[in-house]
Amino acid sequence: MPLASLAEPTHGIAMYGEPALPKDFSHLPYTNPDAPKGGTIRLAEPGNFDSLKPWVLKGNPVWPILFQPGLVAETLMERSIDEPFTLYGLLAESVETDPERSWVEFTLRPEARFSDGSPVTVDDVMWSYETLGTVGHPRYLGAWSKIEKMEQTGERSIRLTFNEPDRELALLMGLRPVLKKSQWEDKDFSQPGLEIPIGSAPYVVDQVDPGRRITFRRNPDYWGKDLPLNRGMHNFDVISFDYFSDSNAMFEAFKSGDIDVWRELSPLRWENEFDFPRAVSGEVVKSEIEHERPSGIMGLVMNTRNPLFADWRVRQALIEAFNFTFINNTLNGGAEPRITSYFANSTLAMKPGPAEGRVRKLLEPFADQLPPGVLEGYSLPEGSDGPLDRAGLRRALKLLAEAGWTVQEGVLKNAEGRPFSFTILLNQSGSAMRTAAETQQITDIYVEALRNLGIRASLTLLDTAQFIQRTNGYQFEMAWYERALSLSPGNEQRLYWGQQGVTEPGSRNWMGMNSPPAEAMISEMLNTDDPEQFNAAVQALDRILTAGRYVIPVSYPPISRLAHRSTLLYPDKKPLYGDWPGFMPGVWWQEAKK
């Protein structure tokens, strides 16, 4: 018998309050409902791939399958990127939960189908959730551990009951990919592979050239093409991703017309290097997409599992030695702001100066466990215009001496005579936000500055597969690190900074931090139903992370710079998150032929 409740099924669910769109909404506000269908968009990715399974830890997966909504696997609910955290029904026609959010129930749409025509069933959902939660990528494991029971409550409905308070779980359970049980149930799902997954999304995998290219073709029989949620979305007939080992080669391919979109990361190149023939003729145009999302964190992360970086004074000294002003002027002409905290550029960012009000009240019980600066206030050194920041180096030497490191015959050593030396790990294919040339230039300047302290740092360049393997296992001392953050941080924060990641491979806790105060702030974020208390908890977490001195942050782009073929268009209305997964190519279209 169906379980009784006082709740009512709804078309959507928000972390706080009600969804912005009513039940009878016609389309998402940042889409063009009249966008024409057809055409091809050719995109590019750095690195390579050897697996089509981004849902497991092993292998070097093709990430667009996971991060581009609508390509292969769908979820019960779909996120609106115009709201901080609101979901609307996709595979599920409705969602239901109690006021405490101690459980959530979804009812599948009867018309939902996989690309082979078979129905999406509750059995598929339950198998997917349990499999991902037990042998899938670590990103799924934390939430699964909070499931008390999962049960079918009707022909098309499934209920998940939670074993601890966590208001975000009702939303997270709507965002797990639903895979076809019969395709995988007799195989070792934890292993990578190139078997083409059968999904329910608007696109199917069409062609695969491992490591080099993958093409997706729009399914003309897609079951959900008439849903209001999909109106104006998924407009291209073909979406292809070409892989390049070198960002310069990728840019040259764009200039010659072999790919259609280029995301420019350098403001200097944006201003000075778009005078090639296709740009001059107007075949290529430049677009700037604004957003209101947090800066996230980007820079060089120190692995505190290594005793060399265990002392906060050492980490602060290494931050002092990083001359941000000179590096920013050299690379960006000073055009980009520095990342001042993990949630900078948003209302969730920590405030300058001492902690006050609700933030202080949350932090004070942990005063004896907090690094200096969390309660008192912490800010990054500014650096100098010249290549040598003498004041910063003097501060660094003082801190290093306090931590037991002194310069002896030009080499920084500890009392046992051990030299201060380490290796910096870089991906030779670059990253999502920096080209390989930029990360290496930043690091080269930094390595030279460290020589003035008697520190010997060296660079190791790895291909993408090796870089992923090393960082998944935390086998590095310092590495280039990027972590995008949203306006609705929640359970994923434990994957990023939680204590389990100190030893368990595959987390995003590359710095190896083990902070009970940070864990407490995350718990507060997950359990409060007060938006102001949520903001205070995130601001408190931001203070712990920033004053923890784990990452040497660089600058961030407050806008997205996209150069693209002029016949590729997007709506005038920009979503809150700007150029976020789901925006490009999701809402773009090709200009109709006249």
C-alpha positions as CSV (number, residue, x, y, z in Angstrom):
1,M,0.0,0.0,0.0
2,P,1.3,3.5,-0.7
3,L,2.7,5.2,2.4
4,A,0.5,7.9,3.8
5,S,1.8,11.5,4.4
6,L,0.8,15.0,4.8
7,A,2.9,16.1,1.9
8,E,1.7,16.8,-1.7
9,P,3.4,15.9,-5.0
10,T,4.8,18.9,-6.7
11,H,6.4,19.7,-10.1
12,G,9.6,21.0,-8.5
13,I,11.5,21.5,-5.3
14,A,13.8,24.3,-4.0
15,M,16.4,24.2,-1.3
16,Y,14.6,27.2,0.3
17,G,11.1,28.4,-0.4
18,E,9.2,27.5,-3.5
19,P,10.4,27.0,-7.1
20,A,10.3,30.2,-9.1
21,L,8.4,28.6,-12.0
22,P,4.7,27.5,-11.6
23,K,3.5,24.1,-12.5
24,D,2.2,25.2,-15.9
25,F,5.4,27.0,-17.0
26,S,6.0,26.9,-20.7
27,H,9.8,26.9,-20.8
28,L,12.9,27.8,-18.8
29,P,13.4,31.6,-18.7
30,Y,16.8,31.4,-20.3
31,T,15.8,29.4,-23.3
32,N,14.4,30.5,-26.7
33,P,11.3,28.3,-27.1
34,D,11.2,29.0,-30.8
35,A,14.9,28.1,-31.5
36,P,15.2,26.1,-34.7
37,K,16.5,22.6,-34.6
38,G,19.3,21.3,-36.7
39,G,23.0,21.8,-37.5
40,T,26.2,20.8,-35.9
41,I,28.3,22.3,-33.1
42,R,31.9,21.2,-32.9
43,L,33.6,21.6,-29.5
44,A,37.0,20.8,-28.0
45,E,38.4,19.4,-24.8
46,P,41.9,19.2,-23.5
47,G,43.6,15.9,-22.9
48,N,42.2,12.5,-23.9
49,F,40.0,9.7,-22.7
50,D,39.9,5.9,-22.5
51,S,36.5,5.3,-20.9
52,L,32.8,6.2,-21.5
53,K,31.9,5.7,-17.8
54,P,32.3,8.9,-15.9
55,W,30.3,7.3,-13.0
56,V,33.3,5.3,-11.7
57,L,36.7,6.2,-10.3
58,K,38.8,4.1,-12.6
59,G,39.9,5.2,-16.0
60,N,40.2,8.5,-17.8
61,P,36.5,9.2,-18.7
62,V,35.0,11.4,-21.4
63,W,33.6,14.1,-19.1
64,P,30.9,15.6,-21.4
65,I,28.7,12.6,-20.7
66,L,28.5,13.6,-17.1
67,F,28.8,17.3,-17.1
68,Q,26.7,18.2,-20.2
69,P,23.0,17.7,-19.3
70,G,21.1,15.9,-22.0
71,L,23.9,14.0,-23.7
72,V,23.3,10.5,-22.5
73,A,22.0,9.8,-18.9
74,E,19.1,11.7,-17.5
75,T,18.2,12.3,-13.9
76,L,14.8,12.3,-12.1
77,M,14.9,16.1,-11.8
78,E,16.7,18.8,-13.7
79,R,18.4,21.8,-12.3
80,S,17.5,25.4,-13.3
81,I,20.7,27.4,-13.7
82,D,18.7,30.6,-13.2
83,E,18.0,29.8,-9.5
84,P,20.4,29.1,-6.7
85,F,19.2,25.5,-6.2
86,T,15.8,24.5,-7.7
87,L,14.9,21.3,-9.5
88,Y,12.1,20.6,-11.9
89,G,10.8,17.1,-12.9
90,L,12.5,15.4,-15.8
91,L,12.2,11.6,-15.6
92,A,10.0,12.2,-12.6
93,E,6.6,13.9,-13.1
94,S,6.4,14.8,-9.4
95,V,8.4,15.0,-6.2
96,E,7.1,14.7,-2.7
97,T,8.7,15.2,0.7
98,D,7.7,16.0,4.3
99,P,8.4,19.4,6.0
100,E,11.5,17.9,7.8
101,R,12.7,16.4,4.5
102,S,13.3,13.1,6.3
103,W,12.2,11.3,3.1
104,V,11.6,12.0,-0.6
105,E,9.4,10.2,-3.1
106,F,9.5,10.5,-6.9
107,T,6.9,9.3,-9.4
108,L,8.2,8.5,-12.8
109,R,6.6,9.8,-16.0
110,P,4.9,6.9,-17.8
111,E,6.3,8.0,-21.1
112,A,10.0,8.0,-20.1
113,R,12.0,5.7,-22.3
114,F,15.6,4.7,-22.9
115,S,17.0,5.3,-26.4
116,D,16.4,1.7,-27.3
117,G,12.6,2.2,-26.7
118,S,12.4,0.3,-23.4
119,P,10.7,2.1,-20.5
120,V,12.6,3.7,-17.6
121,T,11.4,1.8,-14.6
122,V,11.6,2.1,-10.8
123,D,13.8,-1.0,-11.0
124,D,16.3,0.9,-13.2
125,V,16.3,3.8,-10.7
126,M,16.8,1.6,-7.7
127,W,19.6,-0.4,-9.3
128,S,21.3,2.8,-10.5
129,Y,21.2,4.4,-7.0
130,E,22.5,1.4,-5.2
131,T,25.2,0.6,-7.7
132,L,26.5,4.2,-7.8
133,G,26.3,4.4,-4.1
134,T,28.3,1.3,-3.5
135,V,30.8,0.8,-6.4
136,G,30.4,4.1,-8.2
137,H,32.7,7.2,-8.0
138,P,33.3,8.5,-4.4
139,R,31.1,11.6,-5.3
140,Y,28.1,9.3,-4.9
141,L,29.1,7.4,-1.8
142,G,28.5,10.0,0.9
143,A,24.8,10.6,0.1
144,W,24.1,6.9,-0.3
145,S,25.4,6.3,3.3
146,K,22.6,8.5,4.5
147,I,19.8,6.3,3.0
148,E,18.0,4.3,5.6
149,K,15.9,2.5,3.0
150,M,14.8,2.7,-0.6
151,E,11.5,1.2,-1.6
152,Q,9.0,1.0,-4.4
153,T,5.7,2.5,-3.3
154,G,3.7,2.2,-6.4
155,E,4.0,1.1,-10.0
156,R,6.0,4.2,-10.9
157,S,7.0,5.6,-7.6
158,I,10.1,5.3,-5.4
159,R,10.7,6.5,-1.8
160,L,14.0,7.1,-0.1
161,T,14.1,7.5,3.7
162,F,17.1,9.1,5.3
163,N,18.9,8.0,8.4
164,E,20.1,11.5,9.5
165,P,18.9,15.1,9.2
166,D,20.1,16.6,5.9
167,R,17.7,18.9,4.1
168,E,19.6,18.8,0.9
169,L,19.3,15.0,0.4
170,A,15.7,15.4,-1.0
171,L,17.2,17.4,-3.9
172,L,20.4,15.4,-4.3
173,M,18.4,12.2,-4.8
174,G,16.8,13.8,-7.8
175,L,20.2,14.4,-9.4
176,R,21.6,10.9,-9.7
177,P,22.0,9.5,-13.2
178,V,19.5,6.8,-14.1
179,L,21.2,4.0,-16.1
180,K,19.7,0.9,-17.8
181,K,20.0,-2.0,-15.4
182,S,19.9,-4.7,-17.9
183,Q,22.9,-3.3,-19.7
184,W,25.2,-3.4,-16.7
185,E,23.8,-5.7,-14.0
186,D,25.9,-8.8,-15.1
187,K,29.1,-6.8,-15.5
188,D,31.7,-5.3,-13.1
189,F,30.3,-1.8,-13.1
190,S,33.4,-0.4,-11.2
191,Q,35.6,-1.0,-14.2
192,P,36.1,1.6,-16.9
193,G,35.3,0.7,-20.5
194,L,34.3,1.9,-24.0
195,E,30.9,0.2,-24.1
196,I,28.4,2.8,-25.3
197,P,25.9,3.5,-22.5
198,I,22.2,3.3,-23.2
199,G,20.6,6.4,-21.8
200,S,17.3,8.2,-21.9
201,A,18.6,11.7,-22.9
202,P,18.0,13.7,-26.1
203,Y,21.3,12.5,-27.5
204,V,23.0,9.1,-28.1
205,V,26.6,8.3,-28.6
206,D,27.2,8.2,-32.4
207,Q,30.9,7.7,-33.0
208,V,33.9,7.2,-30.7
209,D,37.6,7.5,-31.6
210,P,39.1,6.7,-28.1
211,G,41.3,9.6,-26.8
212,R,40.6,11.7,-29.9
213,R,36.9,12.3,-30.6
214,I,33.4,11.6,-29.6
215,T,30.2,12.5,-31.4
216,F,26.6,12.7,-30.1
217,R,23.6,12.5,-32.3
218,R,20.2,13.9,-31.4
219,N,17.6,11.1,-31.0
220,P,14.6,11.9,-33.2
221,D,12.5,9.6,-31.0
222,Y,13.5,11.2,-27.7
223,W,10.7,10.6,-25.3
224,G,10.8,14.1,-23.6
225,K,11.2,16.4,-26.6
226,D,7.8,18.1,-25.9
227,L,8.3,18.7,-22.1
228,P,8.2,22.4,-21.2
229,L,11.5,21.8,-19.4
230,N,13.1,20.9,-22.7
231,R,11.5,23.5,-24.9
232,G,14.2,25.5,-26.6
233,M,16.9,23.1,-25.4
234,H,19.0,20.5,-27.2
235,N,18.8,22.1,-30.6
236,F,21.7,20.7,-32.5
237,D,21.4,17.5,-34.6
238,V,25.1,16.7,-33.8
239,I,27.4,17.7,-31.0
240,S,31.1,16.6,-31.3
241,F,34.1,17.0,-29.0
242,D,37.6,16.8,-30.4
243,Y,40.4,16.2,-27.9
244,F,43.7,18.1,-28.0
245,S,46.8,17.4,-26.0
246,D,48.0,21.0,-26.4
247,S,45.9,24.2,-25.9
248,N,47.9,26.0,-28.7
249,A,46.8,23.3,-31.1
250,M,43.3,23.6,-29.9
251,F,43.3,27.4,-30.6
252,E,44.8,26.9,-34.0
253,A,42.0,24.5,-34.8
254,F,39.5,27.1,-33.8
255,K,41.2,29.8,-35.9
256,S,41.2,27.5,-38.9
257,G,37.5,26.6,-38.5
258,D,37.9,23.0,-37.3
259,I,36.0,23.7,-34.1
260,D,33.2,26.2,-33.5
261,V,33.7,27.6,-30.0
262,W,36.7,28.8,-28.0
263,R,36.6,29.7,-24.4
264,E,39.3,32.3,-23.8
265,L,40.9,32.3,-20.4
266,S,43.3,35.1,-20.9
267,P,42.1,38.7,-21.0
268,L,45.2,39.8,-22.8
269,R,44.7,37.3,-25.6
270,W,41.1,38.2,-25.7
271,E,42.1,41.8,-26.5
272,N,45.1,41.2,-28.7
273,E,45.0,37.8,-30.5
274,F,41.6,37.8,-32.2
275,D,42.7,39.5,-35.4
276,F,43.0,36.3,-37.5
277,P,41.1,36.2,-40.8
278,R,37.9,34.5,-39.7
279,A,37.5,37.0,-36.8
280,V,38.3,40.0,-39.1
281,S,35.8,38.8,-41.7
282,G,33.0,38.4,-39.0
283,E,32.8,34.6,-39.4
284,V,33.9,34.5,-35.8
285,V,32.4,36.8,-33.1
286,K,33.2,37.4,-29.4
287,S,30.7,37.1,-26.6
288,E,31.0,37.9,-23.0
289,I,28.7,36.1,-20.6
290,E,28.2,37.5,-17.1
291,H,27.4,35.4,-14.1
292,E,26.7,35.7,-10.4
293,R,28.3,32.5,-9.2
294,P,31.2,32.3,-6.6
295,S,34.8,32.5,-7.8
296,G,35.6,29.0,-6.5
297,I,39.2,28.3,-5.7
298,M,42.0,28.0,-8.2
299,G,45.8,27.9,-7.8
300,L,48.5,25.8,-6.2
301,V,47.3,23.4,-3.5
302,M,49.6,22.1,-0.7
303,N,49.2,18.5,0.3
304,T,49.2,18.6,4.1
305,R,49.5,14.8,4.2
306,N,53.1,15.6,3.6
307,P,54.7,16.8,6.9
308,L,56.5,19.5,4.9
309,F,53.2,21.4,4.7
310,A,51.6,20.4,8.0
311,D,52.5,23.7,9.7
312,W,50.2,26.7,8.9
313,R,53.2,29.0,9.2
314,V,55.0,27.2,6.4
315,R,51.9,27.4,4.2
316,Q,51.5,31.1,5.0
317,A,55.2,31.6,4.1
318,L,54.7,30.0,0.7
319,I,51.7,32.2,0.2
320,E,53.8,35.3,1.1
321,A,56.4,34.2,-1.5
322,F,53.8,34.2,-4.3
323,N,53.9,37.7,-5.8
324,F,50.3,37.9,-7.1
325,T,50.4,41.5,-8.3
326,F,53.4,40.9,-10.5
327,I,52.1,37.6,-11.8
328,N,48.7,39.0,-12.5
329,N,50.2,42.0,-14.4
330,T,52.4,39.7,-16.4
331,L,49.7,37.3,-17.4
332,N,46.6,39.3,-17.5
333,G,47.6,42.9,-17.6
334,G,46.1,43.2,-14.1
335,A,42.7,42.8,-15.6
336,E,41.4,40.1,-13.4
337,P,40.6,40.2,-9.7
338,R,42.3,37.9,-7.2
339,I,40.4,35.1,-5.6
340,T,40.1,36.4,-2.0
341,S,38.2,33.5,-0.6
342,Y,36.5,30.3,-1.8
343,F,33.1,32.0,-2.2
344,A,34.3,35.4,-3.4
345,N,32.1,37.2,-5.9
346,S,28.9,36.1,-4.0
347,T,26.8,36.8,-1.0
348,L,28.2,33.6,0.5
349,A,31.7,35.1,0.8
350,M,33.3,35.8,4.2
351,K,33.3,39.4,5.2
352,P,36.5,41.3,5.8
353,G,37.7,41.8,9.3
354,P,36.8,39.9,12.5
355,A,33.9,37.4,12.5
356,E,30.7,38.9,13.7
357,G,27.1,38.0,14.5
358,R,25.8,34.6,13.5
359,V,29.2,33.7,11.9
360,R,31.1,34.3,15.1
361,K,28.5,32.4,17.1
362,L,29.0,29.4,14.9
363,L,32.8,29.5,15.1
364,E,33.4,30.4,18.8
365,P,32.8,26.8,20.1
366,F,35.7,25.7,18.0
367,A,38.1,28.6,18.8
368,D,40.9,26.3,20.1
369,Q,40.8,24.3,16.8
370,L,40.8,27.2,14.4
371,P,43.9,28.5,12.6
372,P,44.8,32.1,13.2
373,G,42.7,34.5,11.2
374,V,39.4,32.7,11.2
375,L,38.0,34.7,14.1
376,E,40.3,37.7,13.9
377,G,40.2,38.2,10.1
378,Y,42.4,37.0,7.4
379,S,43.5,38.5,4.0
380,L,46.0,37.5,1.4
381,P,49.2,39.5,0.8
382,E,48.9,41.8,-2.2
383,G,52.5,41.5,-3.6
384,S,54.4,44.2,-5.5
385,D,54.6,45.5,-9.0
386,G,58.2,44.3,-9.4
387,P,59.3,40.7,-9.9
388,L,60.7,40.6,-6.3
389,D,58.4,41.2,-3.4
390,R,61.0,41.9,-0.7
391,A,58.5,42.6,2.0
392,G,56.7,39.4,1.4
393,L,59.9,37.4,1.4
394,R,60.9,39.0,4.7
395,R,57.6,37.9,6.2
396,A,58.1,34.5,4.7
397,L,61.5,34.0,6.2
398,K,60.3,35.1,9.7
399,L,57.5,32.5,9.6
400,L,59.8,29.8,8.3
401,A,62.2,30.5,11.1
402,E,59.4,30.2,13.7
403,A,58.5,26.9,12.1
404,G,62.2,25.7,12.4
405,W,63.5,26.4,9.0
406,T,66.6,28.6,8.4
407,V,68.8,29.5,5.5
408,Q,72.1,27.6,5.8
409,E,74.7,28.3,3.1
410,G,72.0,29.5,0.7
411,V,69.7,26.5,1.3
412,L,66.6,26.5,3.6
413,K,67.0,23.6,6.1
414,N,65.5,22.4,9.3
415,A,67.3,21.5,12.5
416,E,68.1,18.0,11.1
417,G,69.7,19.5,8.0
418,R,66.9,18.5,5.7
419,P,66.6,20.9,2.7
420,F,63.2,22.4,2.0
421,S,62.4,21.1,-1.5
422,F,59.3,19.8,-3.2
423,T,57.8,19.1,-6.6
424,I,54.9,20.9,-8.3
425,L,52.6,18.7,-10.4
426,L,51.0,20.2,-13.5
427,N,48.7,18.8,-16.2
428,Q,50.5,19.3,-19.6
429,S,47.0,19.7,-21.2
430,G,46.1,22.6,-19.0
431,S,42.8,22.8,-17.0
432,A,39.3,24.0,-17.3
433,M,40.3,27.6,-16.4
434,R,44.0,27.9,-17.4
435,T,46.0,26.7,-20.4
436,A,49.1,24.6,-19.8
437,A,51.2,27.5,-20.9
438,E,49.6,29.8,-18.3
439,T,49.9,27.4,-15.4
440,Q,53.5,26.7,-16.3
441,Q,54.3,30.4,-16.6
442,I,52.7,31.1,-13.2
443,T,54.6,28.3,-11.7
444,D,58.0,29.2,-13.3
445,I,57.7,32.7,-11.8
446,Y,56.9,31.3,-8.4
447,V,59.7,28.8,-8.5
448,E,62.2,31.6,-9.1
449,A,60.8,33.6,-6.2
450,L,61.2,30.6,-3.9
451,R,64.9,30.4,-4.8
452,N,65.3,33.7,-2.8
453,L,64.2,31.8,0.3
454,G,66.6,28.9,-0.3
455,I,63.7,26.7,-1.4
456,R,64.2,24.3,-4.3
457,A,61.0,23.6,-6.1
458,S,60.8,21.7,-9.4
459,L,58.0,21.1,-12.0
460,T,56.7,17.7,-13.2
461,L,54.4,17.8,-16.3
462,L,52.1,14.8,-16.7
463,D,49.6,13.8,-19.3
464,T,45.9,13.9,-18.3
465,A,45.6,10.3,-17.4
466,Q,48.8,10.3,-15.2
467,F,47.7,13.6,-13.6
468,I,44.3,12.2,-12.7
469,Q,45.9,9.0,-11.3
470,R,48.3,10.8,-9.1
471,T,45.9,13.3,-7.8
472,N,43.2,10.7,-7.2
473,G,45.7,8.9,-5.0
474,Y,47.1,12.2,-3.4
475,Q,50.6,11.3,-4.7
476,F,51.9,14.8,-5.0
477,E,53.3,17.6,-2.8
478,M,52.0,20.6,-4.6
479,A,49.7,20.6,-7.6
480,W,47.5,22.9,-9.8
481,Y,44.0,22.8,-8.3
482,E,40.6,24.1,-9.4
483,R,37.3,23.7,-7.7
484,A,34.1,25.4,-9.0
485,L,31.6,26.3,-6.3
486,S,27.9,27.1,-6.6
487,L,25.4,29.3,-4.8
488,S,24.0,26.3,-3.1
489,P,26.9,24.4,-1.4
490,G,25.8,21.3,0.4
491,N,26.8,17.6,0.6
492,E,29.5,17.9,-2.0
493,Q,31.4,20.1,0.4
494,R,32.3,16.9,2.4
495,L,33.7,15.4,-0.8
496,Y,35.8,18.6,-1.2
497,W,37.0,19.1,2.3
498,G,35.7,16.2,4.5
499,Q,38.0,14.1,6.7
500,Q,37.2,10.9,4.8
501,G,39.1,12.3,1.8
502,V,42.3,12.4,3.9
503,T,42.7,8.7,3.2
504,E,40.0,7.6,0.8
505,P,41.1,8.1,-2.8
506,G,39.1,10.0,-5.4
507,S,37.8,12.9,-3.2
508,R,38.4,16.5,-4.0
509,N,40.2,17.0,-0.7
510,W,43.6,17.3,-2.3
511,M,44.9,19.4,0.5
512,G,44.2,16.6,3.0
513,M,42.5,18.9,5.5
514,N,40.9,17.3,8.6
515,S,38.9,20.0,10.3
516,P,36.1,19.2,12.7
517,P,35.0,22.9,12.6
518,A,34.6,22.7,8.8
519,E,32.6,19.5,9.2
520,A,30.4,21.2,11.7
521,M,29.7,24.2,9.4
522,I,28.8,21.8,6.6
523,S,26.4,20.0,8.9
524,E,24.8,23.4,9.9
525,M,24.4,24.2,6.2
526,L,22.6,20.9,5.6
527,N,20.3,21.0,8.5
528,T,19.0,24.6,8.8
529,D,15.8,25.7,7.2
530,D,16.8,29.4,7.7
531,P,18.4,31.0,4.7
532,E,20.2,33.6,6.9
533,Q,21.7,30.8,9.0
534,F,22.7,28.9,5.9
535,N,24.5,32.0,4.6
536,A,26.3,32.4,8.0
537,A,27.4,28.8,8.0
538,V,28.8,29.1,4.4
539,Q,30.6,32.3,5.4
540,A,32.0,30.6,8.4
541,L,33.2,27.6,6.3
542,D,34.7,30.1,3.9
543,R,36.8,31.6,6.7
544,I,38.0,28.2,7.8
545,L,39.0,27.2,4.3
546,T,40.7,30.5,3.4
547,A,42.6,31.0,6.7
548,G,43.5,27.3,6.5
549,R,46.1,28.5,3.9
550,Y,45.8,25.3,1.8
551,V,45.8,26.9,-1.6
552,I,47.8,29.7,-3.1
553,P,45.1,31.4,-5.1
554,V,45.4,33.2,-8.4
555,S,42.9,35.4,-10.3
556,Y,39.5,34.5,-11.6
557,P,37.5,35.7,-14.6
558,P,34.2,37.5,-13.5
559,I,32.9,36.9,-17.0
560,S,33.1,34.0,-19.5
561,R,34.7,34.9,-22.8
562,L,33.4,32.8,-25.7
563,A,34.5,33.2,-29.3
564,H,32.3,31.3,-31.7
565,R,31.1,30.9,-35.2
566,S,28.8,33.8,-36.0
567,T,25.9,31.5,-37.0
568,L,25.7,30.1,-33.5
569,L,23.2,32.0,-31.3
570,Y,22.0,32.0,-27.8
571,P,19.1,33.8,-25.9
572,D,19.3,37.4,-24.7
573,K,18.3,36.3,-21.2
574,K,21.4,35.1,-19.3
575,P,20.9,32.6,-16.4
576,L,22.1,33.4,-12.9
577,Y,25.0,30.9,-13.3
578,G,26.0,32.3,-16.7
579,D,28.1,29.9,-18.8
580,W,27.4,26.8,-16.7
581,P,26.8,23.2,-17.8
582,G,23.3,23.4,-19.4
583,F,24.0,26.8,-21.1
584,M,26.3,25.9,-23.9
585,P,25.5,24.0,-26.1
586,G,22.2,23.3,-24.2
587,V,20.3,26.5,-25.1
588,W,22.3,27.5,-28.2
589,W,21.2,27.0,-31.8
590,Q,22.4,27.4,-35.3
591,E,21.0,30.3,-37.3
592,A,18.3,29.1,-39.7
593,K,19.3,29.2,-43.4
594,K,17.6,32.0,-45.3
